[in-house]
Amino acid sequence: MKQYTIDRLEEGFAVCEALDRSTVSIPLSLLPDNSREGDCLIVLEDGSFQLDDQATAARRAKLAKLQNSLFE
């Protein structure tokens, strides 16, 4: 199963990073409507995309912890 993280949104595309650090541009029209920067995506068997809410929440918590440690 392929997974991506949305790095940024540009001109109708989401620039996404894979686990191996490679990047791919995906048309926003193929992503769930509520997709935003920092969200984690799963590519389903039929080629569609689904938000991975658990992975996104874990990633955001890890980043918040890192950010807090930098400013303490």
Gaussian input, Z-matrix of N, CA and C with variables (Angstrom, degrees):
# hf/3-21g

backbone

0 1
 N
 C     1     B1
 C     2     B2     1     A1
 N     3     B3     2     A2     1     D1
 C     4     B4     3     A3     2     D2
 C     5     B5     4     A4     3     D3
 N     6     B6     5     A5     4     D4
 C     7     B7     6     A6     5     D5
 C     8     B8     7     A7     6     D6
 N     9     B9     8     A8     7     D7
 C    10    B10     9     A9     8     D8
 C    11    B11    10    A10     9     D9
 N    12    B12    11    A11    10    D10
 C    13    B13    12    A12    11    D11
 C    14    B14    13    A13    12    D12
 N    15    B15    14    A14    13    D13
 C    16    B16    15    A15    14    D14
 C    17    B17    16    A16    15    D15
 N    18    B18    17    A17    16    D16
 C    19    B19    18    A18    17    D17
 C    20    B20    19    A19    18    D18
 N    21    B21    20    A20    19    D19
 C    22    B22    21    A21    20    D20
 C    23    B23    22    A22    21    D21
 N    24    B24    23    A23    22    D22
 C    25    B25    24    A24    23    D23
 C    26    B26    25    A25    24    D24
 N    27    B27    26    A26    25    D25
 C    28    B28    27    A27    26    D26
 C    29    B29    28    A28    27    D27
 N    30    B30    29    A29    28    D28
 C    31    B31    30    A30    29    D29
 C    32    B32    31    A31    30    D30
 N    33    B33    32    A32    31    D31
 C    34    B34    33    A33    32    D32
 C    35    B35    34    A34    33    D33
 N    36    B36    35    A35    34    D34
 C    37    B37    36    A36    35    D35
 C    38    B38    37    A37    36    D36
 N    39    B39    38    A38    37    D37
 C    40    B40    39    A39    38    D38
 C    41    B41    40    A40    39    D39
 N    42    B42    41    A41    40    D40
 C    43    B43    42    A42    41    D41
 C    44    B44    43    A43    42    D42
 N    45    B45    44    A44    43    D43
 C    46    B46    45    A45    44    D44
 C    47    B47    46    A46    45    D45
 N    48    B48    47    A47    46    D46
 C    49    B49    48    A48    47    D47
 C    50    B50    49    A49    48    D48
 N    51    B51    50    A50    49    D49
 C    52    B52    51    A51    50    D50
 C    53    B53    52    A52    51    D51
 N    54    B54    53    A53    52    D52
 C    55    B55    54    A54    53    D53
 C    56    B56    55    A55    54    D54
 N    57    B57    56    A56    55    D55
 C    58    B58    57    A57    56    D56
 C    59    B59    58    A58    57    D57
 N    60    B60    59    A59    58    D58
 C    61    B61    60    A60    59    D59
 C    62    B62    61    A61    60    D60
 N    63    B63    62    A62    61    D61
 C    64    B64    63    A63    62    D62
 C    65    B65    64    A64    63    D63
 N    66    B66    65    A65    64    D64
 C    67    B67    66    A66    65    D65
 C    68    B68    67    A67    66    D66
 N    69    B69    68    A68    67    D67
 C    70    B70    69    A69    68    D68
 C    71    B71    70    A70    69    D69
 N    72    B72    71    A71    70    D70
 C    73    B73    72    A72    71    D71
 C    74    B74    73    A73    72    D72
 N    75    B75    74    A74    73    D73
 C    76    B76    75    A75    74    D74
 C    77    B77    76    A76    75    D75
 N    78    B78    77    A77    76    D76
 C    79    B79    78    A78    77    D77
 C    80    B80    79    A79    78    D78
 N    81    B81    80    A80    79    D79
 C    82    B82    81    A81    80    D80
 C    83    B83    82    A82    81    D81
 N    84    B84    83    A83    82    D82
 C    85    B85    84    A84    83    D83
 C    86    B86    85    A85    84    D84
 N    87    B87    86    A86    85    D85
 C    88    B88    87    A87    86    D86
 C    89    B89    88    A88    87    D87
 N    90    B90    89    A89    88    D88
 C    91    B91    90    A90    89    D89
 C    92    B92    91    A91    90    D90
 N    93    B93    92    A92    91    D91
 C    94    B94    93    A93    92    D92
 C    95    B95    94    A94    93    D93
 N    96    B96    95    A95    94    D94
 C    97    B97    96    A96    95    D95
 C    98    B98    97    A97    96    D96
 N    99    B99    98    A98    97    D97
 C   100   B100    99    A99    98    D98
 C   101   B101   100   A100    99    D99
 N   102   B102   101   A101   100   D100
 C   103   B103   102   A102   101   D101
 C   104   B104   103   A103   102   D102
 N   105   B105   104   A104   103   D103
 C   106   B106   105   A105   104   D104
 C   107   B107   106   A106   105   D105
 N   108   B108   107   A107   106   D106
 C   109   B109   108   A108   107   D107
 C   110   B110   109   A109   108   D108
 N   111   B111   110   A110   109   D109
 C   112   B112   111   A111   110   D110
 C   113   B113   112   A112   111   D111
 N   114   B114   113   A113   112   D112
 C   115   B115   114   A114   113   D113
 C   116   B116   115   A115   114   D114
 N   117   B117   116   A116   115   D115
 C   118   B118   117   A117   116   D116
 C   119   B119   118   A118   117   D117
 N   120   B120   119   A119   118   D118
 C   121   B121   120   A120   119   D119
 C   122   B122   121   A121   120   D120
 N   123   B123   122   A122   121   D121
 C   124   B124   123   A123   122   D122
 C   125   B125   124   A124   123   D123
 N   126   B126   125   A125   124   D124
 C   127   B127   126   A126   125   D125
 C   128   B128   127   A127   126   D126
 N   129   B129   128   A128   127   D127
 C   130   B130   129   A129   128   D128
 C   131   B131   130   A130   129   D129
 N   132   B132   131   A131   130   D130
 C   133   B133   132   A132   131   D131
 C   134   B134   133   A133   132   D132
 N   135   B135   134   A134   133   D133
 C   136   B136   135   A135   134   D134
 C   137   B137   136   A136   135   D135
 N   138   B138   137   A137   136   D136
 C   139   B139   138   A138   137   D137
 C   140   B140   139   A139   138   D138
 N   141   B141   140   A140   139   D139
 C   142   B142   141   A141   140   D140
 C   143   B143   142   A142   141   D141
 N   144   B144   143   A143   142   D142
 C   145   B145   144   A144   143   D143
 C   146   B146   145   A145   144   D144
 N   147   B147   146   A146   145   D145
 C   148   B148   147   A147   146   D146
 C   149   B149   148   A148   147   D147
 N   150   B150   149   A149   148   D148
 C   151   B151   150   A150   149   D149
 C   152   B152   151   A151   150   D150
 N   153   B153   152   A152   151   D151
 C   154   B154   153   A153   152   D152
 C   155   B155   154   A154   153   D153
 N   156   B156   155   A155   154   D154
 C   157   B157   156   A156   155   D155
 C   158   B158   157   A157   156   D156
 N   159   B159   158   A158   157   D157
 C   160   B160   159   A159   158   D158
 C   161   B161   160   A160   159   D159
 N   162   B162   161   A161   160   D160
 C   163   B163   162   A162   161   D161
 C   164   B164   163   A163   162   D162
 N   165   B165   164   A164   163   D163
 C   166   B166   165   A165   164   D164
 C   167   B167   166   A166   165   D165
 N   168   B168   167   A167   166   D166
 C   169   B169   168   A168   167   D167
 C   170   B170   169   A169   168   D168
 N   171   B171   170   A170   169   D169
 C   172   B172   171   A171   170   D170
 C   173   B173   172   A172   171   D171
 N   174   B174   173   A173   172   D172
 C   175   B175   174   A174   173   D173
 C   176   B176   175   A175   174   D174
 N   177   B177   176   A176   175   D175
 C   178   B178   177   A177   176   D176
 C   179   B179   178   A178   177   D177
 N   180   B180   179   A179   178   D178
 C   181   B181   180   A180   179   D179
 C   182   B182   181   A181   180   D180
 N   183   B183   182   A182   181   D181
 C   184   B184   183   A183   182   D182
 C   185   B185   184   A184   183   D183
 N   186   B186   185   A185   184   D184
 C   187   B187   186   A186   185   D185
 C   188   B188   187   A187   186   D186
 N   189   B189   188   A188   187   D187
 C   190   B190   189   A189   188   D188
 C   191   B191   190   A190   189   D189
 N   192   B192   191   A191   190   D190
 C   193   B193   192   A192   191   D191
 C   194   B194   193   A193   192   D192
 N   195   B195   194   A194   193   D193
 C   196   B196   195   A195   194   D194
 C   197   B197   196   A196   195   D195
 N   198   B198   197   A197   196   D196
 C   199   B199   198   A198   197   D197
 C   200   B200   199   A199   198   D198
 N   201   B201   200   A200   199   D199
 C   202   B202   201   A201   200   D200
 C   203   B203   202   A202   201   D201
 N   204   B204   203   A203   202   D202
 C   205   B205   204   A204   203   D203
 C   206   B206   205   A205   204   D204
 N   207   B207   206   A206   205   D205
 C   208   B208   207   A207   206   D206
 C   209   B209   208   A208   207   D207
 N   210   B210   209   A209   208   D208
 C   211   B211   210   A210   209   D209
 C   212   B212   211   A211   210   D210
 N   213   B213   212   A212   211   D211
 C   214   B214   213   A213   212   D212
 C   215   B215   214   A214   213   D213

   B1=1.4487
   B2=1.5257
   B3=1.3264
   B4=1.4642
   B5=1.5126
   B6=1.3208
   B7=1.4582
   B8=1.5173
   B9=1.3169
   B10=1.4619
   B11=1.5193
   B12=1.3237
   B13=1.4566
   B14=1.5127
   B15=1.3333
   B16=1.4647
   B17=1.5248
   B18=1.3171
   B19=1.4629
   B20=1.5271
   B21=1.3232
   B22=1.4634
   B23=1.5268
   B24=1.3347
   B25=1.4591
   B26=1.5208
   B27=1.3343
   B28=1.4652
   B29=1.5174
   B30=1.3062
   B31=1.4623
   B32=1.5181
   B33=1.3223
   B34=1.4484
   B35=1.5187
   B36=1.3320
   B37=1.4540
   B38=1.5251
   B39=1.3180
   B40=1.4656
   B41=1.5241
   B42=1.3221
   B43=1.4639
   B44=1.5168
   B45=1.3332
   B46=1.4624
   B47=1.5211
   B48=1.3157
   B49=1.4679
   B50=1.5163
   B51=1.3272
   B52=1.4642
   B53=1.5203
   B54=1.3150
   B55=1.4556
   B56=1.5204
   B57=1.3414
   B58=1.4753
   B59=1.5269
   B60=1.3324
   B61=1.4636
   B62=1.5305
   B63=1.3277
   B64=1.4565
   B65=1.5322
   B66=1.3223
   B67=1.4525
   B68=1.5254
   B69=1.3240
   B70=1.4610
   B71=1.5288
   B72=1.3271
   B73=1.4604
   B74=1.5207
   B75=1.3179
   B76=1.4597
   B77=1.5242
   B78=1.3385
   B79=1.4628
   B80=1.5339
   B81=1.3287
   B82=1.4636
   B83=1.5224
   B84=1.3155
   B85=1.4618
   B86=1.5279
   B87=1.3288
   B88=1.4672
   B89=1.5283
   B90=1.3320
   B91=1.4618
   B92=1.5205
   B93=1.3349
   B94=1.4671
   B95=1.5366
   B96=1.3277
   B97=1.4682
   B98=1.5221
   B99=1.3109
   B100=1.4666
   B101=1.5270
   B102=1.3243
   B103=1.4706
   B104=1.5190
   B105=1.3465
   B106=1.4586
   B107=1.5234
   B108=1.3182
   B109=1.4618
   B110=1.5263
   B111=1.3317
   B112=1.4523
   B113=1.5176
   B114=1.3369
   B115=1.4569
   B116=1.5253
   B117=1.3212
   B118=1.4628
   B119=1.5259
   B120=1.3178
   B121=1.4594
   B122=1.5147
   B123=1.3171
   B124=1.4571
   B125=1.5209
   B126=1.3333
   B127=1.4629
   B128=1.5253
   B129=1.3305
   B130=1.4578
   B131=1.5274
   B132=1.3178
   B133=1.4648
   B134=1.5166
   B135=1.3351
   B136=1.4646
   B137=1.5312
   B138=1.3404
   B139=1.4563
   B140=1.5198
   B141=1.3266
   B142=1.4628
   B143=1.5278
   B144=1.3070
   B145=1.4627
   B146=1.5205
   B147=1.3323
   B148=1.4613
   B149=1.5195
   B150=1.3324
   B151=1.4593
   B152=1.5244
   B153=1.3236
   B154=1.4568
   B155=1.5214
   B156=1.3414
   B157=1.4612
   B158=1.5257
   B159=1.3289
   B160=1.4667
   B161=1.5240
   B162=1.3226
   B163=1.4646
   B164=1.5278
   B165=1.3265
   B166=1.4621
   B167=1.5247
   B168=1.3374
   B169=1.4712
   B170=1.5287
   B171=1.3251
   B172=1.4667
   B173=1.5231
   B174=1.3227
   B175=1.4691
   B176=1.5302
   B177=1.3323
   B178=1.4711
   B179=1.5290
   B180=1.3357
   B181=1.4710
   B182=1.5226
   B183=1.3245
   B184=1.4653
   B185=1.5261
   B186=1.3317
   B187=1.4628
   B188=1.5277
   B189=1.3386
   B190=1.4635
   B191=1.5333
   B192=1.3303
   B193=1.4710
   B194=1.5253
   B195=1.3238
   B196=1.4590
   B197=1.5266
   B198=1.3265
   B199=1.4661
   B200=1.5301
   B201=1.3089
   B202=1.4769
   B203=1.5255
   B204=1.3343
   B205=1.4643
   B206=1.5231
   B207=1.3191
   B208=1.4737
   B209=1.5206
   B210=1.3390
   B211=1.4647
   B212=1.5238
   B213=1.3223
   B214=1.4748
   B215=1.5068
   A1=108.37
   A2=116.44
   A3=120.89
   A4=110.53
   A5=115.34
   A6=121.61
   A7=108.99
   A8=115.18
   A9=121.92
   A10=109.60
   A11=115.33
   A12=122.58
   A13=107.20
   A14=116.38
   A15=120.05
   A16=108.42
   A17=115.78
   A18=121.55
   A19=110.45
   A20=115.75
   A21=119.73
   A22=109.68
   A23=114.28
   A24=121.59
   A25=108.16
   A26=116.21
   A27=121.35
   A28=110.75
   A29=117.06
   A30=123.49
   A31=114.18
   A32=117.54
   A33=121.62
   A34=115.12
   A35=117.36
   A36=121.33
   A37=110.21
   A38=114.98
   A39=121.46
   A40=106.34
   A41=116.44
   A42=120.49
   A43=105.53
   A44=115.48
   A45=121.70
   A46=111.11
   A47=114.75
   A48=121.24
   A49=108.84
   A50=116.01
   A51=122.36
   A52=109.43
   A53=116.25
   A54=120.80
   A55=112.52
   A56=117.38
   A57=121.20
   A58=112.45
   A59=116.90
   A60=125.04
   A61=114.23
   A62=118.10
   A63=120.08
   A64=107.97
   A65=116.82
   A66=120.24
   A67=110.37
   A68=113.34
   A69=121.08
   A70=107.43
   A71=115.95
   A72=120.74
   A73=108.44
   A74=115.72
   A75=122.00
   A76=108.21
   A77=118.17
   A78=119.77
   A79=110.70
   A80=116.18
   A81=120.47
   A82=111.67
   A83=116.97
   A84=120.98
   A85=112.02
   A86=118.01
   A87=121.57
   A88=112.85
   A89=116.70
   A90=121.60
   A91=111.01
   A92=117.01
   A93=119.64
   A94=110.10
   A95=116.62
   A96=122.24
   A97=114.05
   A98=118.29
   A99=121.12
   A100=113.07
   A101=118.13
   A102=121.68
   A103=110.50
   A104=115.71
   A105=119.76
   A106=109.50
   A107=115.94
   A108=121.20
   A109=110.13
   A110=115.31
   A111=120.86
   A112=114.12
   A113=117.94
   A114=120.78
   A115=111.01
   A116=115.50
   A117=121.99
   A118=108.49
   A119=115.70
   A120=122.28
   A121=110.75
   A122=115.04
   A123=122.47
   A124=106.67
   A125=116.46
   A126=120.74
   A127=107.03
   A128=115.51
   A129=121.20
   A130=110.74
   A131=116.50
   A132=121.65
   A133=113.33
   A134=117.32
   A135=120.54
   A136=112.49
   A137=116.54
   A138=121.14
   A139=114.44
   A140=117.12
   A141=120.02
   A142=109.40
   A143=115.95
   A144=122.15
   A145=110.19
   A146=114.78
   A147=121.46
   A148=108.04
   A149=116.37
   A150=119.89
   A151=109.30
   A152=116.72
   A153=122.75
   A154=106.63
   A155=115.23
   A156=120.70
   A157=112.70
   A158=117.57
   A159=120.40
   A160=111.26
   A161=117.01
   A162=120.96
   A163=110.23
   A164=116.97
   A165=120.59
   A166=110.37
   A167=117.10
   A168=120.94
   A169=110.56
   A170=117.26
   A171=120.37
   A172=110.87
   A173=116.41
   A174=120.98
   A175=110.58
   A176=116.13
   A177=119.88
   A178=111.38
   A179=117.43
   A180=121.07
   A181=110.40
   A182=117.08
   A183=121.16
   A184=110.78
   A185=116.47
   A186=120.38
   A187=111.44
   A188=117.19
   A189=120.91
   A190=110.45
   A191=115.96
   A192=120.25
   A193=110.59
   A194=116.72
   A195=121.13
   A196=110.74
   A197=115.96
   A198=120.40
   A199=110.54
   A200=117.05
   A201=120.73
   A202=110.90
   A203=116.95
   A204=118.99
   A205=111.91
   A206=116.77
   A207=120.36
   A208=112.20
   A209=116.77
   A210=120.18
   A211=113.78
   A212=117.05
   A213=119.39
   A214=111.29
   D1=127.43
   D2=179.03
   D3=-84.60
   D4=144.68
   D5=178.03
   D6=-132.07
   D7=144.88
   D8=177.96
   D9=-135.75
   D10=157.79
   D11=169.51
   D12=-119.47
   D13=132.37
   D14=179.13
   D15=-74.59
   D16=115.26
   D17=-179.99
   D18=-82.23
   D19=-47.24
   D20=-179.41
   D21=-160.41
   D22=161.60
   D23=177.78
   D24=-111.89
   D25=128.82
   D26=-177.70
   D27=-142.37
   D28=124.34
   D29=168.83
   D30=40.93
   D31=53.45
   D32=176.02
   D33=84.51
   D34=6.01
   D35=-179.85
   D36=-129.43
   D37=152.72
   D38=170.10
   D39=-106.54
   D40=121.74
   D41=175.06
   D42=-87.55
   D43=116.25
   D44=-172.89
   D45=-116.66
   D46=149.32
   D47=178.68
   D48=-112.39
   D49=131.96
   D50=176.48
   D51=-85.29
   D52=171.30
   D53=-179.87
   D54=-61.18
   D55=-27.83
   D56=179.33
   D57=-86.72
   D58=9.80
   D59=178.23
   D60=76.71
   D61=2.72
   D62=174.73
   D63=-74.05
   D64=157.16
   D65=-179.44
   D66=-119.19
   D67=154.61
   D68=178.28
   D69=-146.72
   D70=144.27
   D71=175.84
   D72=-101.11
   D73=126.42
   D74=-177.58
   D75=-118.94
   D76=129.26
   D77=177.24
   D78=-57.88
   D79=135.39
   D80=179.79
   D81=-59.16
   D82=-27.67
   D83=-179.24
   D84=-64.34
   D85=-18.91
   D86=179.65
   D87=-91.16
   D88=-11.35
   D89=-176.67
   D90=-96.54
   D91=157.87
   D92=174.55
   D93=-56.45
   D94=146.68
   D95=-174.92
   D96=-56.19
   D97=-34.08
   D98=-175.43
   D99=-93.67
   D100=19.52
   D101=179.08
   D102=-67.99
   D103=141.32
   D104=178.22
   D105=-147.24
   D106=169.38
   D107=-179.48
   D108=-56.90
   D109=137.22
   D110=179.35
   D111=92.89
   D112=-12.57
   D113=179.49
   D114=-71.93
   D115=147.68
   D116=175.06
   D117=-98.70
   D118=138.15
   D119=-178.28
   D120=-120.41
   D121=148.64
   D122=172.50
   D123=-116.47
   D124=136.39
   D125=173.75
   D126=-92.14
   D127=119.60
   D128=-179.15
   D129=-80.04
   D130=168.11
   D131=-178.14
   D132=-56.98
   D133=-32.77
   D134=-178.93
   D135=-84.03
   D136=3.79
   D137=178.10
   D138=89.59
   D139=-3.06
   D140=178.19
   D141=-81.58
   D142=169.67
   D143=-176.54
   D144=-114.61
   D145=143.59
   D146=177.48
   D147=-132.72
   D148=139.16
   D149=175.39
   D150=-70.42
   D151=138.54
   D152=176.18
   D153=-104.67
   D154=90.33
   D155=-174.48
   D156=-62.43
   D157=-37.15
   D158=179.85
   D159=-65.67
   D160=-46.71
   D161=-179.62
   D162=-65.40
   D163=-38.38
   D164=178.89
   D165=-63.64
   D166=-46.49
   D167=-179.57
   D168=-63.03
   D169=-41.43
   D170=179.21
   D171=-64.92
   D172=-41.51
   D173=179.87
   D174=-64.41
   D175=-44.94
   D176=179.91
   D177=-64.09
   D178=-39.12
   D179=178.62
   D180=-65.02
   D181=-42.42
   D182=178.93
   D183=-62.80
   D184=-43.03
   D185=179.90
   D186=-67.38
   D187=-38.27
   D188=178.38
   D189=-64.74
   D190=-41.18
   D191=178.34
   D192=-62.79
   D193=-43.72
   D194=178.27
   D195=-62.58
   D196=-45.19
   D197=179.90
   D198=-61.87
   D199=-43.92
   D200=179.54
   D201=-62.28
   D202=-39.11
   D203=-179.38
   D204=-67.84
   D205=-27.67
   D206=179.31
   D207=-73.21
   D208=-27.91
   D209=-174.75
   D210=-107.18
   D211=10.33
   D212=177.55
   D213=-85.26

